[in-house]
Amino acid sequence: MVDRKLVKNYFERHFSIKALIVAIIGLLLISSVPTFGIILLLAGGGWLAFTFFLKTPATDEQVDQLISQELEELKKKGLHKIGLIEEEVSLIEPIVVHGPYPHFLNQDTKFYYKKGKDSEIRASVIKGVVFFFSENQVYSYTCVIDLLTGNHFVETTDEYFYRDVVSVATRSERIKLEPNNKALLGGRSLFGKAKVTDNNLERDVESFTLTTSGGTSINAYIRDNTVMNEQKGNMDVTDTEEKIKAMRNLLREKKAV
């Protein structure tokens, strides 16, 4: 398992311009006001060390590895939560749809976006939906994962007969986020400042939705178009789109029987 401390540093590490300015002012004042200048220099240097130099970050590949490990764990957890064994849902391999979850969870959970060296944007809190398929039914297990702590939230299970599934689709929508002062949105670049939510913060996202004849639905965001534009990065959903296509094909076959 990838060290979560490194992943935490990946999302939180940043070079503080304010700290650099404090250190420079201290350096300039040393000759005229030695004591005060040294204090400012040490304060700015300590600030930079705490926010940047002493934080060894995970690599992009390590963050992706942790996400894959967490999603694999959701498959096992989902089987247990629903009360299934693998043989009962072996029609095809379980399908996992996941993406960022920028909603408020609690006062201790922070949300970050971060653009990696590969220009891919990753989120520190993700929502994963695992679908299991038997001969007659589709089962799902939904869970929100905080990559920084490993904590799991908002766990739900559902099951539907194939005939009751109306559609499996992706769509673009605008969402409004709950105001809170802990979720940091917009992410951190090397020199950038994390944005804090406000009462009117809206995002343009792409989401996956499975809808049933009873009007219920299962959904997950798969990428955030707003942050992609802000950070000039990408959220590759090619793999997710292939999984959704496979799910559509299976549902089409089952509903035709």
C-alpha positions as CSV (number, residue, x, y, z in Angstrom):
1,M,0.0,0.0,0.0
2,V,1.3,3.5,-0.9
3,D,2.2,5.6,2.1
4,R,-0.7,7.9,2.7
5,K,1.5,10.6,4.1
6,L,3.2,10.9,0.7
7,V,-0.2,11.2,-0.9
8,K,-1.2,13.8,1.6
9,N,1.9,15.8,0.7
10,Y,1.1,15.3,-3.0
11,F,-2.1,17.3,-2.6
12,E,-1.1,19.7,0.1
13,R,2.5,20.6,-0.8
14,H,2.9,24.1,-2.3
15,F,5.5,26.8,-2.5
16,S,4.2,29.8,-0.5
17,I,5.0,33.1,-2.1
18,K,4.0,34.8,1.2
19,A,6.6,32.8,3.1
20,L,9.2,33.7,0.5
21,I,8.4,37.4,0.8
22,V,8.6,37.3,4.6
23,A,12.1,35.6,4.3
24,I,13.3,38.2,1.8
25,I,12.1,41.1,3.9
26,G,13.9,39.5,6.9
27,L,17.1,39.2,4.8
28,L,16.9,42.8,3.7
29,L,16.4,44.0,7.3
30,I,19.3,42.1,8.9
31,S,21.8,44.8,8.3
32,S,19.6,47.6,9.8
33,V,17.5,45.8,12.3
34,P,19.4,42.5,13.0
35,T,17.1,40.9,15.6
36,F,13.9,41.6,13.7
37,G,15.4,40.7,10.4
38,I,16.6,37.3,11.7
39,I,13.2,36.6,13.2
40,L,11.5,37.3,9.9
41,L,14.1,35.3,8.0
42,L,13.7,32.3,10.3
43,A,9.9,32.6,10.2
44,G,9.7,32.7,6.4
45,G,12.3,29.9,6.1
46,G,10.4,27.7,8.5
47,W,7.2,28.4,6.8
48,L,8.7,27.4,3.4
49,A,10.2,24.3,5.0
50,F,6.9,23.3,6.5
51,T,4.8,23.8,3.4
52,F,7.3,22.7,0.7
53,F,10.8,21.5,1.4
54,L,10.1,19.0,4.2
55,K,7.1,17.5,2.4
56,T,8.1,14.6,0.2
57,P,5.2,14.0,-2.2
58,A,4.0,10.8,-3.8
59,T,4.5,10.5,-7.6
60,D,1.5,10.7,-10.0
61,E,1.9,6.9,-10.5
62,Q,1.8,6.3,-6.7
63,V,-1.4,8.3,-6.4
64,D,-2.9,6.3,-9.3
65,Q,-1.7,3.1,-7.6
66,L,-3.5,4.0,-4.3
67,I,-6.7,4.8,-6.2
68,S,-6.6,1.4,-7.9
69,Q,-6.0,-0.3,-4.6
70,E,-8.9,1.5,-3.0
71,L,-11.2,0.6,-5.8
72,E,-10.2,-3.0,-5.7
73,E,-10.9,-3.0,-2.0
74,L,-14.4,-1.6,-2.7
75,K,-15.2,-4.7,-4.8
76,K,-14.5,-6.9,-1.8
77,K,-16.3,-4.6,0.6
78,G,-19.3,-4.4,-1.8
79,L,-19.7,-8.2,-1.9
80,H,-19.6,-8.4,1.8
81,K,-22.1,-5.4,2.3
82,I,-24.6,-6.8,-0.2
83,G,-24.1,-10.4,1.1
84,L,-22.9,-12.0,-2.1
85,I,-20.2,-14.4,-3.1
86,E,-18.2,-14.0,-6.3
87,E,-19.9,-17.1,-8.0
88,E,-23.3,-15.4,-7.7
89,V,-22.2,-12.4,-9.7
90,S,-19.7,-13.9,-12.2
91,L,-21.7,-13.0,-15.4
92,I,-19.0,-10.4,-16.2
93,E,-16.3,-8.7,-14.2
94,P,-17.5,-6.1,-11.7
95,I,-17.5,-2.6,-13.2
96,V,-16.3,0.4,-11.1
97,V,-17.2,3.9,-12.0
98,H,-15.4,6.6,-10.0
99,G,-14.7,10.3,-10.0
100,P,-14.2,13.4,-7.7
101,Y,-16.6,14.0,-4.9
102,P,-16.2,17.7,-4.0
103,H,-19.0,17.9,-1.4
104,F,-18.8,18.6,2.3
105,L,-18.4,15.5,4.4
106,N,-17.2,16.8,7.8
107,Q,-15.1,19.5,9.3
108,D,-11.9,17.3,9.2
109,T,-12.1,16.1,5.6
110,K,-10.3,18.3,3.1
111,F,-10.9,18.2,-0.7
112,Y,-8.1,19.0,-3.2
113,Y,-7.6,18.9,-6.9
114,K,-4.0,18.6,-8.1
115,K,-2.6,18.7,-11.6
116,G,0.2,16.2,-12.0
117,K,3.3,16.3,-14.1
118,D,1.4,14.3,-16.7
119,S,-1.3,17.1,-16.8
120,E,-3.9,14.7,-15.4
121,I,-6.0,16.3,-12.6
122,R,-6.5,14.1,-9.5
123,A,-8.9,14.5,-6.6
124,S,-8.2,13.7,-2.9
125,V,-11.7,12.6,-2.3
126,I,-13.4,10.2,-4.8
127,K,-16.7,8.5,-5.1
128,G,-16.7,4.9,-6.4
129,V,-19.7,2.9,-7.5
130,V,-19.1,-0.9,-8.0
131,F,-21.6,-2.8,-10.1
132,F,-22.0,-6.6,-9.8
133,F,-24.0,-8.6,-12.4
134,S,-25.9,-11.9,-11.9
135,E,-28.1,-13.6,-14.4
136,N,-31.2,-11.6,-13.4
137,Q,-30.0,-8.6,-11.4
138,V,-27.5,-5.8,-11.1
139,Y,-26.2,-4.9,-7.7
140,S,-24.3,-1.8,-6.7
141,Y,-22.2,-0.6,-3.8
142,T,-21.4,3.1,-3.5
143,C,-18.7,4.6,-1.2
144,V,-16.8,7.9,-0.9
145,I,-13.1,7.6,-0.1
146,D,-10.8,10.1,1.4
147,L,-7.4,9.3,-0.1
148,L,-5.5,11.3,2.6
149,T,-6.9,9.3,5.5
150,G,-8.4,6.1,4.0
151,N,-11.7,7.0,5.6
152,H,-14.9,5.7,3.9
153,F,-18.2,7.7,3.9
154,V,-21.7,7.6,2.5
155,E,-21.9,3.8,1.9
156,T,-25.0,2.6,0.2
157,T,-26.1,-0.6,-1.6
158,D,-28.8,-1.1,-4.2
159,E,-30.1,-4.0,-6.4
160,Y,-32.4,-4.0,-9.4
161,F,-33.8,-6.4,-11.9
162,Y,-32.5,-5.8,-15.4
163,R,-36.0,-5.1,-16.7
164,D,-36.3,-2.2,-14.2
165,V,-33.2,-0.3,-15.4
166,V,-34.3,2.4,-17.8
167,S,-31.0,3.9,-18.8
168,V,-27.3,4.1,-18.2
169,A,-26.0,7.5,-19.4
170,T,-23.5,10.2,-19.0
171,R,-24.4,13.9,-19.0
172,S,-23.1,17.4,-18.4
173,E,-24.6,19.3,-15.6
174,R,-24.0,22.3,-13.3
175,I,-23.9,21.6,-9.6
176,K,-23.9,23.9,-6.6
177,L,-21.6,23.0,-3.7
178,E,-22.5,23.4,-0.1
179,P,-20.7,26.3,1.6
180,N,-18.0,25.3,4.1
181,N,-14.5,26.5,5.0
182,K,-12.7,23.1,4.9
183,A,-13.2,21.8,1.4
184,L,-10.5,23.4,-0.8
185,L,-11.5,23.6,-4.4
186,G,-9.6,24.5,-7.5
187,G,-6.6,22.6,-6.1
188,R,-3.0,23.7,-5.6
189,S,-0.5,24.3,-8.3
190,L,3.2,24.7,-7.3
191,F,2.8,28.4,-6.6
192,G,-0.9,28.5,-6.4
193,K,-3.3,29.2,-3.5
194,A,-6.1,26.7,-2.8
195,K,-9.6,28.1,-3.3
196,V,-12.1,28.0,-0.5
197,T,-15.7,27.3,-1.2
198,D,-18.3,30.1,-1.0
199,N,-22.1,30.3,-1.0
200,N,-22.3,30.6,-4.7
201,L,-19.7,28.2,-6.0
202,E,-20.9,26.2,-9.0
203,R,-19.1,23.6,-11.1
204,D,-19.7,22.2,-14.5
205,V,-19.3,18.5,-14.3
206,E,-19.8,15.3,-16.3
207,S,-21.7,12.6,-14.4
208,F,-22.7,9.0,-14.8
209,T,-26.3,8.0,-14.0
210,L,-28.1,4.7,-13.9
211,T,-31.9,5.3,-13.7
212,T,-34.7,2.9,-12.9
213,S,-38.4,2.7,-13.8
214,G,-39.2,3.6,-10.2
215,G,-37.5,6.9,-10.5
216,T,-34.5,6.1,-8.4
217,S,-30.9,6.6,-9.7
218,I,-27.3,5.9,-8.9
219,N,-24.8,8.6,-10.0
220,A,-21.2,9.6,-9.7
221,Y,-19.2,12.5,-11.2
222,I,-16.6,11.3,-13.6
223,R,-14.8,14.7,-14.2
224,D,-15.0,18.4,-13.4
225,N,-14.9,20.6,-16.5
226,T,-14.6,23.8,-14.5
227,V,-11.4,22.7,-12.8
228,M,-10.0,21.4,-16.1
229,N,-10.4,24.8,-17.6
230,E,-9.0,26.5,-14.5
231,Q,-5.9,24.4,-14.3
232,K,-5.5,23.7,-18.0
233,G,-5.4,20.0,-17.3
234,N,-7.2,16.8,-18.2
235,M,-9.3,14.2,-16.5
236,D,-9.1,11.2,-18.8
237,V,-12.4,9.2,-18.7
238,T,-11.6,6.9,-21.6
239,D,-11.5,3.8,-19.4
240,T,-14.7,4.8,-17.6
241,E,-16.5,5.4,-20.9
242,E,-15.5,1.8,-22.0
243,K,-16.9,0.4,-18.8
244,I,-20.2,2.3,-19.3
245,K,-20.4,1.0,-22.8
246,A,-19.9,-2.6,-21.6
247,M,-22.6,-2.1,-19.0
248,R,-25.0,-0.7,-21.7
249,N,-24.4,-3.7,-23.9
250,L,-25.1,-6.2,-21.1
251,L,-28.3,-4.4,-20.1
252,R,-29.4,-4.2,-23.7
253,E,-28.9,-8.0,-24.1
254,K,-30.7,-8.8,-20.8
255,K,-33.7,-6.5,-21.5
256,A,-34.1,-8.1,-25.0
257,V,-34.6,-11.6,-23.5
